[in-house]
Amino acid sequence: MDTSANVYFFIVPVVVFGPLFLWIFYTFGIKELIKIPEEMRRKRRRDVQAAADFQAERLRKRGTEAVGLVRGPNTTAFGFFMQGLTFLWFATLIGFFASSPPYLYADPGAGLIKLSLSHAGQRRLSCSKKSAAELAKLEPNMRARQSCPRERWPVYIELELDNHKLFARSAKPAGLSRDGPSSFYQKFSVATGKHRLTLRLRDTDTSGFGFVTTRDLEILSGQVIAVQFNAAKGGFRVSVPTLNEEQS
Amino acid sequence: MTLIMLNAIQYPIRRLFEGLEVGFDGPFGPVWNPLRQLGTLAFFFFWVAAVSGIYVFIFFDTSVSGAYPSIEQLTHQQWFAGGIMRSLHRYSSDAMVICMGLHGLREFSRDRYRGARWFTWFTGIPLIWLLLISGISGYWLVWDELAQYVAINSMEWLDWLGIFGHSVAENFLTRGSLDDRFFSLLVFMHIFAPLFLLFAMWIHILRVNRAKSNPPRGLAIGSFIMLLALSIAYPAVSHPPADLGRVPSTLYPDWFFMALYPLFDAAGAGTLWALVMGGSLLLCVLPWLPPLRRNPAPEVYLEQCNGCTRCFEDCPYSAITMQPRTDGRPFEQEAVVNSDLCTACGICVGACPMSTPFRREGELQTGIDLPSLSLNTLYKKINQGIELTKNTPPEGQARLLLIGCDHGTDVNGFAGSGVGTVSLPCIGMLPPSFLDYLLSGDRMDGVMLTGCAQCDCHHRLGIEWTEQRLAGMRDPYLRKRVPRNRLHVHWAAANQGSALGHQLKTFQNRLQDLAATDSREAK
């Protein structure tokens, strides 16, 4: 992708629409909530001017005021030195915790199987034809000849590694009418080495499995094995990435 | 019971802050003390991050494959500009997290989040979220191993809510599953989250009268030099490039933004959601746990009010507005108090030109008065102080009145031995005419004023207005006839009692010397 084109692609919307969006948000949403009376605005402007005048006058009168022990900033050499030390401490704090201490996220001697799929189960009921009497009861614009209930069966999945069941779960279809896809997302840390992965999926109310896949794998350290599903392309798809250092 | 628990939590934090603040007053001076400028410093660091971020963005390639190389090129081949800008961007964001956290903790410990201040506290909570979203989304864009870890975990965390139809984390499942379009979405997030943050910061200070959003110039320069030096000495670098086919093993997270991620790994998304939502909710309702028992708001006495607007000008909380006259008297406006915004600090009483002890017809009355400590009661207290000091001083010792506030050092502990004391809700409540009353009529040898620490008035503007009134630069002025050498001001924090005692003693001795000199001159 061309870099310069990208820059303008983002800058233009942000510059043009960003303020516009904020203006709309402010004018139609927030303005009433946080309305500042005009007299208060005027007062604030006067306050700012008064504060500036006061600072100027104070500087002019410095040392001649009869009252107060008003201390200004410490601008002595020792003061600057101590300020430097304080800033050094603060910088060390920021610098250290910005990238330390290290965090061991994954076991170096393990790989990862990621199961991520979304699949719609079969419909619970098949379509049925409506009788003439039934159709007559409906409004003219509602007279569809078939009735097709939308609800789907939950999807059930099993994942076995070396004949050991790691995962077995049923997911309800999404949506208020339970007519959407059932989704799964799960991660499994597995030891490196040779393994047999078996995957099964059921999307109806039958007892068997509509889709079964078995795959022999050699899992390497840090490798991410992705398990996806696409019924139209034959079911499960197991992606085994090549790792440059260990595999060619 | 809740109040006792609250105090038990607040007290040690407050003492810790007070100790540190006094310690920092030495090398920095109160004006530059960073602990007294945490909010303004957070604003400053935001601007540093914004400017450096714009620079980095100019050279940033927004495609999945181009992001990492463009950042690497910026960091190494343009280290003198782009590399420093990248580091400034990172470290200023981290500094903002620190300042924001300390700022919230400090205001909590000082009980400056309840009552009329709830709005500022409440609108500060979204800032935490927006700052974290801004920072975390920025780390995604580098598209290194850390970005991969943070992005996947963030998406898995969001997926737990089940509101996205299908898994968002699926976009990071395999090599090639992340496309430029989705990556662009992440870029947009990192642009719009800080814009919303800025907008929320503006709302946060909107109801604060004379809100400061810029730190003192000296402190800003020092802070910027610190960030610059850190950026040069310890530049921000990337992890190895992201690879969705490999799990990153050892990471070097920015703990200021990513402290909760290991918790996600250990306890899961549900626990983390419960923690952050529960924590946020708790912070949101904190101002009402329990609600602040406020003294009643001041009342306006129209027969004494000529609509001069001084109370309106001086109120630190914008609780007073000027509205058309309702009593038929020949003035344009009258002051009206909004009790929801009022903290009963009494600064308006100190600002009212009618608050004078000299004009009396029966009971002392003023244009705006506190029901909990009326001007007449203050007048009586001051006269009691005068009477008490008449009997207590040893022979030849100067008599003085120490006037302080309820939030600084407790002045009542200094009563006796020629010293009378009066404590006010805020030192700004004291009308300058009372100093005239005390000193010009020889009712006292001297008056010492104290309050909160300098630049740290509990009611924000009490110290500033008092200084300006005494210096003759803000209405109502201290009259010129008042002998300034018999008036002493020493701002002291609650934990600076010994320093205040020392100042008091010194001032008393000075008054005695003055008296001796006057006596010699009279002879």
Chai-1 contact restraints between the chains, C-beta under 6 A:
chainA,res_idxA,chainB,res_idxB,connection_type,confidence,min_distance_angstrom,max_distance_angstrom,comment,restraint_id
A,M1,B,S63,contact,1.0,0.0,6.0,A-B,restraint_1
A,T3,B,D61,contact,1.0,0.0,6.0,A-B,restraint_2
A,N6,B,T62,contact,1.0,0.0,6.0,A-B,restraint_3
A,V14,B,I191,contact,1.0,0.0,6.0,A-B,restraint_4
A,G18,B,L195,contact,1.0,0.0,6.0,A-B,restraint_5
A,I34,B,L206,contact,1.0,0.0,6.0,A-B,restraint_6
A,D47,B,R210,contact,1.0,0.0,6.0,A-B,restraint_7
A,F54,B,Q468,contact,1.0,0.0,6.0,A-B,restraint_8
A,F54,B,M473,contact,1.0,0.0,6.0,A-B,restraint_9
A,E57,B,M473,contact,1.0,0.0,6.0,A-B,restraint_10
A,A66,B,R484,contact,1.0,0.0,6.0,A-B,restraint_11
A,V67,B,L470,contact,1.0,0.0,6.0,A-B,restraint_12
A,V67,B,R484,contact,1.0,0.0,6.0,A-B,restraint_13
A,V67,B,L487,contact,1.0,0.0,6.0,A-B,restraint_14
A,V67,B,V489,contact,1.0,0.0,6.0,A-B,restraint_15
A,G68,B,V489,contact,1.0,0.0,6.0,A-B,restraint_16
A,L69,B,H490,contact,1.0,0.0,6.0,A-B,restraint_17
A,R71,B,G29,contact,1.0,0.0,6.0,A-B,restraint_18
A,R71,B,P30,contact,1.0,0.0,6.0,A-B,restraint_19
A,G72,B,G29,contact,1.0,0.0,6.0,A-B,restraint_20
A,G72,B,V31,contact,1.0,0.0,6.0,A-B,restraint_21
A,P73,B,G29,contact,1.0,0.0,6.0,A-B,restraint_22
A,P73,B,V31,contact,1.0,0.0,6.0,A-B,restraint_23
A,P73,B,W32,contact,1.0,0.0,6.0,A-B,restraint_24
A,P73,B,G218,contact,1.0,0.0,6.0,A-B,restraint_25
A,N74,B,P27,contact,1.0,0.0,6.0,A-B,restraint_26
A,N74,B,F28,contact,1.0,0.0,6.0,A-B,restraint_27
A,N74,B,G29,contact,1.0,0.0,6.0,A-B,restraint_28
A,G79,B,P27,contact,1.0,0.0,6.0,A-B,restraint_29
A,M82,B,P27,contact,1.0,0.0,6.0,A-B,restraint_30
A,Q83,B,P27,contact,1.0,0.0,6.0,A-B,restraint_31
A,Q83,B,F28,contact,1.0,0.0,6.0,A-B,restraint_32
A,Q83,B,G222,contact,1.0,0.0,6.0,A-B,restraint_33
A,F87,B,G222,contact,1.0,0.0,6.0,A-B,restraint_34
A,F87,B,M226,contact,1.0,0.0,6.0,A-B,restraint_35
A,A91,B,M226,contact,1.0,0.0,6.0,A-B,restraint_36
A,A91,B,L230,contact,1.0,0.0,6.0,A-B,restraint_37
A,I94,B,Y91,contact,1.0,0.0,6.0,A-B,restraint_38
A,I94,B,D94,contact,1.0,0.0,6.0,A-B,restraint_39
A,I94,B,A95,contact,1.0,0.0,6.0,A-B,restraint_40
A,G95,B,L230,contact,1.0,0.0,6.0,A-B,restraint_41
A,G95,B,Y234,contact,1.0,0.0,6.0,A-B,restraint_42
A,F97,B,W255,contact,1.0,0.0,6.0,A-B,restraint_43
A,A98,B,D94,contact,1.0,0.0,6.0,A-B,restraint_44
A,A98,B,D254,contact,1.0,0.0,6.0,A-B,restraint_45
A,S99,B,Y252,contact,1.0,0.0,6.0,A-B,restraint_46
A,P102,B,T250,contact,1.0,0.0,6.0,A-B,restraint_47
A,P102,B,Y252,contact,1.0,0.0,6.0,A-B,restraint_48
A,Y103,B,L251,contact,1.0,0.0,6.0,A-B,restraint_49
A,Y103,B,P253,contact,1.0,0.0,6.0,A-B,restraint_50
A,L104,B,T250,contact,1.0,0.0,6.0,A-B,restraint_51
A,Y105,B,P248,contact,1.0,0.0,6.0,A-B,restraint_52
A,Y105,B,L251,contact,1.0,0.0,6.0,A-B,restraint_53
A,A106,B,V247,contact,1.0,0.0,6.0,A-B,restraint_54
A,A106,B,S249,contact,1.0,0.0,6.0,A-B,restraint_55
A,P108,B,S249,contact,1.0,0.0,6.0,A-B,restraint_56
A,L112,B,V247,contact,1.0,0.0,6.0,A-B,restraint_57
A,S116,B,S167,contact,1.0,0.0,6.0,A-B,restraint_58
A,S116,B,E170,contact,1.0,0.0,6.0,A-B,restraint_59
A,S116,B,L173,contact,1.0,0.0,6.0,A-B,restraint_60
A,S118,B,H166,contact,1.0,0.0,6.0,A-B,restraint_61
A,S183,B,H166,contact,1.0,0.0,6.0,A-B,restraint_62
A,S183,B,S167,contact,1.0,0.0,6.0,A-B,restraint_63
A,Y185,B,S167,contact,1.0,0.0,6.0,A-B,restraint_64
A,G222,B,R246,contact,1.0,0.0,6.0,A-B,restraint_65
A,G222,B,V247,contact,1.0,0.0,6.0,A-B,restraint_66
A,V224,B,G245,contact,1.0,0.0,6.0,A-B,restraint_67
A,V224,B,V247,contact,1.0,0.0,6.0,A-B,restraint_68
A,A226,B,L173,contact,1.0,0.0,6.0,A-B,restraint_69
A,A226,B,T174,contact,1.0,0.0,6.0,A-B,restraint_70
A,S239,B,T174,contact,1.0,0.0,6.0,A-B,restraint_71
A,P241,B,R175,contact,1.0,0.0,6.0,A-B,restraint_72
A,P241,B,G245,contact,1.0,0.0,6.0,A-B,restraint_73
